[in-house]
Amino acid sequence: MAVRRPITWVDVFTATPLTGNGLAVVHDADGIDDDTMLAFARETRLSETTFIQSSGEGADYRNRIWTMAGEIAFAGHPSLGTAVAVARARGTRNASFVQETIAGRQPVEVRLGDEERARASMLQEPPEFAAEAPAGEVMPVAGLFGSDGDPRFPPQVVSTGIKHLIAPVRAEALDRAAPARADLRALLEPLGALVLYLVAFDPAAGTARARGFFLDPAGVTEDPATGSAAGPLLAYLHERAGTEELTVHQGAQIGRPGVIECRWEEDRPRVAGNVVVVAEGHVTF
């Protein structure tokens, strides 16, 4: 029998509706089967859709995170956006939650503001550093020249919950990136990485501009603001350059600008940003 369930639609890493990274959050999702979750994630056509379920001891809720290709272990903007949706549903203006994901349990802080706006942050998992990849092999996958790689920093797979390929580039190259599906798949799958995260880093300013690309069933999607890659980026730069704080700008090239704020804390990254509610209602399935 179909069940009517609340849904909250938010934009994350922005205070302006219809910018940043969109997220659909389905509440009261106990009992929804995996096929239905995947079908609804494809229905929204967002980079991620989440489903809130009951959790075991040690967490306030279970966060099931789905892309259009399937369920993933962890993600950034779905963690912050879901926490805001939970706080609103529970009538809590300031909240400290622990969410359960496949990757583990992560603490999330929420502060609700006025006019459908909120602020959220989370401690991601301790970083894990994996394989480096030659810039001469990575840059052509992004539609760039080998010389477009930042000579200070080699590409490397880093995870704070899920693996991403961090690929620093020269600032003038970022806007030219255009990965092809077959090439991107051939690069990411052997590395076990979800996203190719191209980054132009300004160490003096403590800022970066980024573009994130991942595979979907139809081709290549550019993510508006990738919190689960911004955390690994800070971990990468903390390891190599001693960076403690970083502001990441992403999404301008696709008309959905967002800002991700990162700070090194407790030997791991804390990732924060604004969240704005776009719509609330119900779905039935």
Phi, psi and omega per residue, in radians:
M1 nan 2.343 3.116
A2 -1.179 2.514 -3.114
V3 -2.127 2.399 3.092
R4 -1.510 2.176 -3.041
R5 -2.261 2.515 3.088
P6 -1.178 2.608 3.057
I7 -2.389 2.448 3.056
T8 -2.114 2.265 3.127
W9 -1.923 2.144 -3.084
V10 -2.281 2.780 2.919
D11 -1.958 2.315 -2.997
V12 -2.005 2.607 -3.070
F13 1.163 0.609 3.084
T14 -2.835 2.701 2.984
A15 -1.881 0.089 -3.092
T16 -1.964 2.070 3.136
P17 -0.971 2.554 3.085
L18 1.249 0.358 2.947
T19 -2.262 -3.070 -3.090
G20 1.115 -2.663 -3.046
N21 -1.964 2.084 -3.098
G22 -1.314 2.624 -3.130
L23 -2.615 2.330 2.982
A24 -1.816 2.231 -3.101
V25 -2.023 2.039 3.120
V26 -1.708 2.103 -3.139
H27 -1.500 2.891 3.023
D28 0.903 0.847 -2.971
A29 -1.619 0.149 3.028
D30 -0.988 2.362 3.081
G31 1.606 -0.153 3.067
I32 -1.372 2.251 -3.109
D33 -1.416 2.846 -3.050
D34 -1.074 -0.675 -3.127
D35 -1.087 -0.680 3.127
T36 -1.213 -0.693 3.088
M37 -1.048 -0.796 3.127
L38 -1.115 -0.744 -3.132
A39 -1.087 -0.697 3.140
F40 -1.253 -0.645 3.068
A41 -1.029 -0.699 3.089
R42 -1.229 -0.538 3.094
E43 -1.121 -0.717 -3.121
T44 -1.254 -0.535 -3.079
R45 1.048 0.442 3.020
L46 -1.542 2.838 3.117
S47 -1.093 -0.611 3.024
E48 -2.521 2.647 3.012
T49 -2.308 2.429 -3.085
T50 -2.085 2.728 -3.126
F51 -2.301 2.138 -3.076
I52 -1.605 2.121 3.129
Q53 -2.171 2.910 3.053
S54 -1.144 2.591 -3.115
S55 -2.107 2.867 3.057
G56 -1.408 -2.959 -3.111
E57 -1.094 2.428 3.087
G58 1.730 -0.068 3.113
A59 -2.476 2.714 -3.128
D60 -1.526 -0.440 3.111
Y61 -2.896 2.787 3.054
R62 -1.738 2.253 -3.113
N63 -1.896 1.866 3.080
R64 -1.604 2.121 -2.993
I65 -2.005 2.128 -3.070
W66 -2.165 2.348 2.893
T67 -1.671 -3.112 3.070
M68 -1.247 -0.206 3.124
A69 -1.731 -0.318 -3.126
G70 2.660 -3.086 -3.123
E71 -1.357 2.512 3.098
I72 -2.160 2.787 -2.997
A73 -1.273 -0.490 -2.987
F74 -2.924 2.672 3.031
A75 -2.789 2.793 -3.029
G76 -1.487 -1.151 -3.071
H77 -1.133 -0.522 3.035
P78 -1.167 -0.454 3.083
S79 -1.253 -0.813 -3.118
L80 -1.222 -0.801 -3.124
G81 -1.116 -0.685 3.121
T82 -1.147 -0.718 3.130
A83 -1.067 -0.700 3.086
V84 -1.113 -0.756 3.122
A85 -1.087 -0.695 3.116
V86 -1.135 -0.780 -3.140
A87 -1.054 -0.750 3.119
R88 -1.109 -0.756 -3.108
A89 -1.136 -0.568 -3.109
R90 -1.613 0.010 3.103
G91 1.197 0.566 -3.102
T92 -1.946 2.076 -3.085
R93 -1.405 -0.589 3.100
N94 -2.239 2.124 -3.007
A95 -2.443 2.599 2.975
S96 -2.124 1.922 -3.108
F97 -1.924 2.767 2.869
V98 -2.076 2.067 3.106
Q99 -1.694 2.598 3.037
E100 -1.813 2.180 3.010
T101 -2.190 3.071 3.073
I102 -1.050 -0.567 -3.100
A103 -1.301 -0.289 -3.114
G104 2.493 -2.593 3.114
R105 -2.109 2.260 -3.091
Q106 -2.185 2.323 3.063
P107 -1.350 2.376 -3.126
V108 -2.278 2.320 3.110
E109 -1.870 2.439 -3.117
V110 -2.318 2.397 2.983
R111 -2.313 1.986 3.130
L112 -1.425 2.395 3.111
G113 -1.891 -2.662 -3.135
D114 -1.769 2.809 3.022
E115 0.982 0.846 3.029
E116 1.191 0.249 -3.112
R117 -1.849 2.690 -3.104
A118 -2.643 2.998 3.102
R119 -2.327 2.392 -3.127
A120 -2.513 2.661 3.071
S121 -2.578 2.781 3.117
M122 -2.609 2.590 2.958
L123 -1.521 2.081 3.080
Q124 -1.427 3.079 -3.112
E125 -1.207 2.731 3.030
P126 -0.996 2.474 -3.025
P127 -1.210 2.569 2.992
E128 -2.161 2.199 -3.099
F129 -1.798 2.244 -3.092
A130 -2.069 -2.515 -2.946
A131 -1.191 2.500 2.884
E132 -1.504 2.724 3.108
A133 -2.297 2.405 -3.136
P134 -1.082 2.338 3.111
A135 -1.018 -0.572 3.139
G136 -1.135 -0.357 3.067
E137 -1.664 -0.574 -3.080
V138 -1.351 -0.763 -3.041
M139 -1.053 -0.753 3.109
P140 -1.074 -0.533 3.073
V141 -1.089 -0.592 3.120
A142 -1.451 0.068 -3.095
G143 1.367 0.385 -3.102
L144 -2.028 3.001 3.052
F145 -1.484 2.672 3.079
G146 -0.982 -0.581 -3.127
S147 -1.284 -0.130 3.112
D148 -1.354 -0.229 3.082
G149 -1.163 2.578 3.087
D150 -1.276 2.030 -3.058
P151 -1.144 -0.277 -3.138
R152 -1.343 -0.470 -2.946
F153 -2.379 2.033 3.108
P154 -1.367 2.657 3.026
P155 -1.055 2.492 3.140
Q156 -2.681 2.543 3.037
V157 -1.441 2.209 3.141
V158 -2.373 2.494 3.115
S159 -2.276 2.415 2.866
T160 -2.179 0.626 -3.093
G161 2.526 -0.543 3.078
I162 -2.711 2.544 -3.008
K163 -1.378 2.361 3.004
H164 -2.312 2.600 3.056
L165 -1.627 1.868 3.110
I166 -1.440 2.130 -3.050
A167 -2.295 1.607 3.113
P168 -1.163 2.433 -3.128
V169 -2.305 2.847 2.998
R170 -1.156 2.540 -3.033
A171 -0.995 -0.678 -3.074
E172 -1.267 -0.214 -3.089
A173 -1.567 -0.360 -2.946
L174 -1.017 -0.765 -3.072
D175 -1.215 -0.289 -3.107
R176 -1.538 -0.098 -3.039
A177 -1.135 2.382 3.127
A178 -2.753 1.409 -3.098
P179 -1.187 2.581 3.014
A180 -1.703 2.556 -3.028
R181 -0.986 -0.917 -3.056
A182 -1.081 -0.727 -3.133
D183 -1.179 -0.701 -3.126
L184 -1.153 -0.736 3.095
R185 -1.066 -0.781 -3.119
A186 -1.112 -0.493 3.115
L187 -1.405 -0.862 -2.958
L188 -1.365 -0.719 -3.007
E189 -1.073 -0.792 3.109
P190 -1.107 -0.436 3.140
L191 -1.512 -0.201 -3.073
G192 1.226 0.400 -3.074
A193 -1.715 2.537 -3.130
L194 -1.529 -0.681 -2.980
V195 -2.280 2.434 2.881
L196 -1.573 1.980 -3.031
Y197 -1.912 1.770 3.132
L198 -1.513 2.297 -2.973
V199 -2.399 2.277 2.959
A200 -1.881 2.000 -2.960
F201 -1.904 2.297 3.045
D202 -1.944 1.696 -3.056
P203 -1.128 -0.556 -3.123
A204 -1.154 -0.656 -3.109
A205 -1.570 -0.260 -3.064
G206 1.190 0.570 -3.118
T207 -2.237 2.792 3.053
A208 -2.524 2.591 2.924
R209 -1.891 2.410 -3.017
A210 -2.415 2.726 2.960
R211 -2.407 2.329 -3.109
G212 -2.085 2.308 -3.089
F213 -2.192 2.350 3.079
F214 -2.468 2.909 -3.102
L215 -1.547 2.449 2.970
D216 -2.235 3.059 -3.061
P217 -1.038 -0.428 -3.083
A218 -1.744 -0.285 -3.080
G219 2.904 -2.233 -3.130
V220 -2.049 2.307 3.066
T221 -1.922 2.394 2.970
E222 -1.674 2.161 -3.092
D223 -1.419 2.364 -3.123
P224 -1.196 -0.651 -3.099
A225 -2.795 1.979 -2.942
T226 -1.892 1.579 -3.109
G227 -1.124 -0.580 -3.134
S228 -1.323 -0.155 2.997
A229 -1.756 -0.508 3.100
A230 -1.133 -0.647 3.069
G231 -1.076 -0.907 3.035
P232 -1.009 -0.610 3.100
L233 -1.076 -0.807 3.110
L234 -1.087 -0.719 3.118
A235 -1.056 -0.736 3.112
Y236 -1.061 -0.830 -3.099
L237 -1.284 -0.538 3.054
H238 -1.123 -0.715 -3.131
E239 -1.178 -0.685 -2.988
R240 -1.729 -0.474 -3.040
A241 -2.280 0.022 3.127
G242 1.282 0.334 -3.096
T243 -1.180 2.264 -3.130
E244 -1.832 -0.519 -3.140
E245 -2.389 2.550 -3.078
L246 -2.653 2.347 3.011
T247 -1.934 2.139 -3.079
V248 -1.899 2.218 3.063
H249 -1.822 2.242 -3.070
Q250 -2.583 2.669 3.003
G251 1.705 -0.129 -3.092
A252 -1.082 -0.619 -3.075
Q253 -1.163 -0.361 3.136
I254 -1.997 0.298 3.032
G255 1.316 0.331 3.113
R256 -2.319 1.151 -3.060
P257 -1.101 2.460 3.084
G258 -2.479 2.835 -3.134
V259 -2.274 2.186 -3.140
I260 -1.987 2.187 -3.115
E261 -1.859 2.242 -3.057
C262 -2.198 2.466 3.096
R263 -2.479 2.417 3.110
W264 -1.369 2.222 -3.039
E265 -2.703 2.232 3.087
E266 0.988 0.728 3.103
D267 1.087 0.516 3.100
R268 -2.778 2.911 3.132
P269 -1.496 2.441 2.887
R270 -1.783 2.222 -3.096
V271 -2.007 2.287 -3.026
A272 -2.397 2.807 3.064
G273 3.135 3.015 3.097
N274 -1.454 2.729 3.092
V275 -2.411 2.402 3.096
V276 -2.257 2.355 3.121
V277 -1.437 2.259 -3.126
V278 -1.735 -0.701 -3.093
A279 -2.753 2.666 3.014
E280 -2.396 2.526 -3.133
G281 -3.090 -2.517 -3.121
H282 -2.444 2.653 2.975
V283 -2.179 2.718 -3.134
T284 -2.269 2.057 2.997
F285 -2.860 nan nan
